[in-house]
């Protein structure tokens, strides 16, 4: 069973989320492959020893998510270095970064798309459903 993150992990994850958001904003302007994308850090999870950081991303357009995640993982050394410059006084060991697509948000978008494409309920089906139950 997974343990709940302690207060230190939560604070550290929140700080990394804020800083990585700024770093990614700067990196998007420097990487021409990502300049047309909107990348948002949706969640950050830190291991209990603060050695590994899992960064979950939302990318718009959604079709480019795997491309953006792969590219950011290729540049994770540079991103880790930039993160180290900003948090070096807070940790003894700089954590490793891993980027992942945010599956929860992707599934939520898919459900919303399915719901939007459902046909509206017809008036006939509503009337027959209630009229059958009231006659008995």
Helices and strands as residue ranges (DSSP letters): H 7-30, G 32-34, E 38-46, E 52-60, G 62-64, H 65-74, H 76-87, E 96-101, H 103-117, H 123-135
